[in-house]
Amino acid sequence: METKKVKHYTDNSLGFPVQLSDVTFIKVRGEWVPKLDYPRMIDKVLSVLSRLHRPLTGNEVKFVRLHFGLTQAAFGAVFGISGPAVHKWERRGDHATDMQWSTEKDLRLFIQSKLSSDTKAVGILYEELTARAGNKSQGKVRELVTA
């Protein structure tokens, strides 16, 4: 079997671009295809999404929902919102959903709780996200004071 290494590869199979490094490709029926461990990659992507330092995009929210096998209504119910609100987020595509930070924080904690039964890991993420929210509000206060 013929193989080659690609230094940088962008995988779009999850509905949004995922940048990968040092990917092995194999030749199958004359075509080069990435040799990826998709279950491992998906777990890693979910972990990264839970800790991103930017708002989630509509495509990322859709990926999370579909990965956990939920309808828009069921997904919304987890966060106390409607199915149409989830639909609105997902329609944003590659753009930020504009959901409230408290809902996004809950969504990220939901991801972490599904990835790990370790309550300490969820608690650590909660502290990180809470601190980040505090820094955001402090930044806004500083902007108002210096303006």
C-alpha positions as CSV (number, residue, x, y, z in Angstrom):
1,M,0.0,0.0,0.0
2,E,1.4,3.3,-1.1
3,T,1.4,6.1,1.6
4,K,2.5,9.7,1.8
5,K,2.6,12.4,4.6
6,V,0.9,15.8,4.2
7,K,2.2,18.5,6.5
8,H,-1.1,20.5,6.6
9,Y,-4.5,19.2,5.6
10,T,-8.0,20.7,6.0
11,D,-10.8,18.2,6.6
12,N,-14.3,19.4,5.9
13,S,-16.2,16.2,6.6
14,L,-17.7,17.5,9.9
15,G,-19.4,20.5,8.2
16,F,-16.7,23.0,9.0
17,P,-13.0,23.1,8.4
18,V,-10.7,21.3,10.8
19,Q,-7.0,21.9,10.4
20,L,-4.8,18.8,10.8
21,S,-1.1,18.4,10.8
22,D,1.1,15.5,9.5
23,V,-1.7,13.5,8.0
24,T,-0.9,10.2,6.4
25,F,-2.6,9.6,3.0
26,I,-3.0,6.2,1.4
27,K,-3.6,5.5,-2.2
28,V,-7.0,3.7,-2.7
29,R,-8.0,2.7,-6.3
30,G,-5.6,5.4,-7.7
31,E,-6.8,8.2,-5.4
32,W,-5.1,9.7,-2.3
33,V,-7.3,9.7,0.7
34,P,-6.5,10.7,4.3
35,K,-6.1,7.9,6.8
36,L,-7.9,9.3,9.8
37,D,-9.1,7.9,13.0
38,Y,-12.5,9.7,12.8
39,P,-13.8,8.7,16.3
40,R,-10.6,10.0,17.9
41,M,-10.7,13.1,15.7
42,I,-14.3,13.8,16.6
43,D,-13.6,13.5,20.3
44,K,-10.7,15.9,20.0
45,V,-12.8,18.4,17.9
46,L,-15.6,18.3,20.5
47,S,-13.0,19.0,23.3
48,V,-11.6,21.9,21.3
49,L,-15.1,23.3,20.6
50,S,-15.8,23.3,24.4
51,R,-12.8,25.5,25.0
52,L,-12.7,27.8,22.0
53,H,-11.8,31.5,22.8
54,R,-14.4,32.7,20.2
55,P,-18.1,32.1,19.8
56,L,-19.3,28.9,18.2
57,T,-20.5,29.0,14.6
58,G,-23.8,27.7,13.3
59,N,-22.0,24.8,11.6
60,E,-20.2,23.9,14.8
61,V,-23.5,23.9,16.8
62,K,-25.1,21.7,14.1
63,F,-22.2,19.3,14.3
64,V,-22.6,19.0,18.1
65,R,-26.3,18.5,17.9
66,L,-26.1,15.8,15.2
67,H,-23.2,14.1,16.9
68,F,-25.3,13.6,20.0
69,G,-28.3,12.5,17.9
70,L,-30.7,15.2,18.9
71,T,-33.4,17.0,16.9
72,Q,-33.4,20.8,17.0
73,A,-36.3,20.7,19.4
74,A,-34.6,18.2,21.7
75,F,-31.3,20.1,21.6
76,G,-33.1,23.3,22.4
77,A,-34.9,21.7,25.3
78,V,-31.6,20.8,26.9
79,F,-30.8,24.6,27.1
80,G,-34.3,25.8,27.7
81,I,-34.8,27.3,24.3
82,S,-37.0,26.5,21.3
83,G,-36.2,24.4,18.2
84,P,-36.6,27.4,16.0
85,A,-33.9,29.2,18.0
86,V,-31.6,26.3,17.3
87,H,-32.5,26.4,13.6
88,K,-31.7,30.2,13.6
89,W,-28.2,29.4,15.1
90,E,-27.5,26.7,12.6
91,R,-28.6,28.9,9.7
92,R,-25.6,31.2,10.6
93,G,-23.3,28.6,8.9
94,D,-19.7,29.6,9.3
95,H,-20.6,32.7,11.3
96,A,-21.0,33.1,15.0
97,T,-24.5,32.2,16.3
98,D,-25.0,35.3,18.4
99,M,-26.5,33.2,21.2
100,Q,-26.3,34.6,24.7
101,W,-23.0,33.8,26.5
102,S,-24.9,31.9,29.3
103,T,-26.4,29.6,26.7
104,E,-23.1,29.1,24.9
105,K,-21.4,28.3,28.3
106,D,-24.1,25.7,29.0
107,L,-23.6,24.2,25.5
108,R,-19.9,23.9,26.1
109,L,-20.4,22.3,29.5
110,F,-22.9,19.9,27.9
111,I,-20.2,18.9,25.4
112,Q,-17.7,18.3,28.2
113,S,-20.1,16.3,30.3
114,K,-20.8,14.0,27.3
115,L,-17.1,13.5,26.7
116,S,-16.1,12.7,30.2
117,S,-17.9,11.3,33.3
118,D,-15.2,13.1,35.3
119,T,-17.1,15.8,37.2
120,K,-13.8,17.5,38.0
121,A,-13.2,18.1,34.2
122,V,-16.6,19.7,33.9
123,G,-15.9,21.8,37.0
124,I,-12.6,23.0,35.7
125,L,-14.2,24.0,32.4
126,Y,-17.0,25.8,34.3
127,E,-14.3,27.8,36.2
128,E,-12.5,28.6,32.9
129,L,-15.7,29.8,31.2
130,T,-16.9,31.8,34.2
131,A,-13.5,33.5,34.4
132,R,-13.6,34.3,30.7
133,A,-17.1,35.8,31.1
134,G,-15.8,37.9,34.0
135,N,-12.9,39.2,31.9
136,K,-15.3,40.1,29.0
137,S,-17.5,42.2,31.3
138,Q,-14.5,43.8,33.0
139,G,-13.2,44.7,29.5
140,K,-16.5,46.4,28.7
141,V,-16.4,48.3,32.0
142,R,-12.8,49.5,31.2
143,E,-13.9,50.6,27.7
144,L,-16.7,52.7,29.2
145,V,-14.4,54.2,31.8
146,T,-11.7,55.2,29.4
147,A,-14.1,56.5,26.7
